[in-house]
């Protein structure tokens, strides 16, 4: 995938397919350690150890609509190509955590991509799910929670067009402040 945000989109779609009600996304750009860390944790169905052992195999998928599952294998290949790694932890009934590490300065590391648009697509597409996002970069930190946003909407749904427009602008501003 050409952007890390597309990997994140794929991982969150996996969490949603696993019926997660809460999804935590942490993005850390650590220039001193020369690492980019992406961590997605959910409270979905989780996976058995047998399935967890197969998730990095591109020819394995639990989906019945196709015979390959490329999301995690592509993330793993991108991370490994950038002197990084991917770790998947999961237990049935307890959810799943995927952590990908990239060497931040690696020439082949894909760009982050449009995180504000990615986040807005999560929020609008699954307004019933609670999303918790933290982005740390250069000693600064930004965090947002749809739980807090919903409390302040005064009855408007999270996927209302005015709310989404405001969120897009707000997220762009906050992400820009980090960099």
N, C-alpha and C positions, 0 to 999 in steps of 0.2 A: 504494500500500500504506500502511496506517495506521501501521506501525512500521518502523524501519530494520532491526530484527532479521529481519523477514520478507524484506526485500531480500537480506540476508546469507544467509538460508536458501536463497533462490532461486539466488544466485550459487554457493554451495557445491554445490548440487545439479547445477549446470552443470559444476563441476569434477569431481564424481564421475562424471557421464555421460561426461566426457572421459577417464575412467580414471586420474585423478590418484592417486598413491600418497602424496603429501605436499601438504598445503594449509596455507598461512600466512595468518592473518587478523590484521590490525593495525587497531586502532581508536584514534584520537587525538582527544581533545576538548581543543582548544587555546583557552583563554579569552582569552589575550592577543592572539592572531591572529584570534579570533572564527571559528574553523573547526572543523568536525568532518570528519575524514578517515577513510574506510573503504577499506582496501586488502586485496584477496584475490588471492593468488598461488598458482598450482598448477603441478605438473609433468606435467600431462595431455598429450593429443595436440596441443594448440595448434590454431591456425586459419591458413588461408592468408590472404594479404593481401586477396584478393577477398571472402572470407567476413567477415573482420574489418571491412571497409568497410561491410558490410550489417547488423551486429549491432544497431544502434540503430534500425533500421527495424522497426516493429511488425508489418509484413506479411511479414517474412522469418523463417523458422525452418529449421533443419536437421532438425527432427523430422518424422516421417511421420504422426504421430497427430493433428496439427492443422495449421492453415494460418497461425497467427499465433504470434509469439514476443514476449510482452509484458514479460518480466522486465527486461532491460536498458533497453528504451525507457521503462518506468515509473520505473526508478531515475534515468535521465537526466532525465525530466520533473520528478521530485521535486527533484533536485539543482538543476536550472536555475531552478525556481520559488523556490529559496532562495538565489539568487545564487551557485550553485556550478556544478560541471561533473562530467562522467564521462569518463575516459580508459581505453581498452582497448588493451593491448599484447599481441601474440601472435605466435608463429611456430610453424610445423608442427614437431612433435617436441620443442618446447622449453617448452610450457605457455603459460599465459595469466595476465596481471595486469590486474585491474580496479581502478581507483581512483576513488572518488566523493568529492567535496568539497561540503560544505554550509556556509552561514554558520550558525554555531552558535546565534546569538541570533535567527535569523530566525523570525518569528511562524508561518510555514507549515512550518517544519522538523518532520517527524514525530518523535515521541519515539523513543528508542533501542529500547525494548521489553525483553523478557525475555531478555537474553543468556545467563544461566545455563541456562535451559531450551533455548534454541537450541543452545548448545554441547553439552549432554548429548544432545540428539537426534542431533547429528553423531557424537559418540563412540559412542553405543549402536547407531546405524544402520549405521555403517561402522567397526567396531573394527579392521579390517585397515589402515585409512588412518591415516597419521601427521598429526595436527593440531597446529599451533603457533599459539598465541593470545597476543597482546600487547594490553593496553588501557592507554593513558596518559591521565591526566586530572589537571589542577590540580597538576602537578609530581610526581605519584605514578605508579607503574607497577606493573602486575601482568602476569605471564606464566605460561603453563602449556603443557605439551607432553604429548601422549599417549605419546610415547616414554618420557619420565621416569616417567609414571604407571604404564605397563606394567612397567617395571623393578621397581617397588615393590609390585606386586600379589601377589607370592608365589604365582603360579600361577592366581590367579583371572582369568577373562576380563574385559576392559574393560566388557563389557555385562552383567555379573553384577548382579542387582538391588541387592545391598548396596553394590557399588562405585558404581552410578549414584546411589543415595540419598546416599552420602557426597559424591560429586562435585557434586550439585545443591546441597547445603548449603554445601560449601566454596566453590563459585563464587559463590553468593549473598553469602556473607560477604565475599569478596574484592572483588566488584563494589561492595558497599555501602561498604567502606573507601575506595574511590577517590573516591566522590562525597561 
